[in-house]
């Protein structure tokens, strides 16, 4: 089941995130943020952007969220995406369905562009972004240092919908989630 993240998901989200912080390079965070920090991230981000969960039998198996790309107002119509899947739930199609739902939620908000940032070589992430319709937009060479080495970072970009001139304001997720359009979206996503 796909649903909106809640503050009480923080421990499960933190557990999914932990291996990427401690052993992986999917994130350049090098110290565990802690459950309370994760709770704050969820509640703060949900004001403006979607943070959604894949849950089965009461267990959180994956999460995906959008976040601000850059601070300047001119970037309001582009957002960075992230997804993390529990090791036990990989290779089941969960990532593709959840990521697709995230992108659709961003479309409902009026966001025009999604950006995926991938530590290279990151072949599974590259493949998923390619499959979802993203195109390579560039590489930041030696962009991050983690686990004793420098890592390149690839940027993938997806046009979610055509731009308008002038653009409509992006709908904050806190407002979108209260609409009939969102309720219908969740029913379709979980059908």
JOSUL-V819545 format. One record per helix or strand of 2 or more residues. SS is the DSSP state (helix for helix, strand for strand). FROM is the first residue (numbers start at 1). LEN is the number of residues. If there is no record, write none. Layout:
ss | from | len
SS | FROM | LEN
SS | FROM | LEN
This chain:
ss | from | len
strand | 2 | 3
helix | 7 | 16
helix | 35 | 11
strand | 51 | 6
strand | 59 | 10
helix | 73 | 3
strand | 78 | 8
helix | 87 | 3
helix | 94 | 16
strand | 113 | 7
helix | 123 | 9
strand | 135 | 12
strand | 149 | 11
helix | 173 | 4
helix | 180 | 10
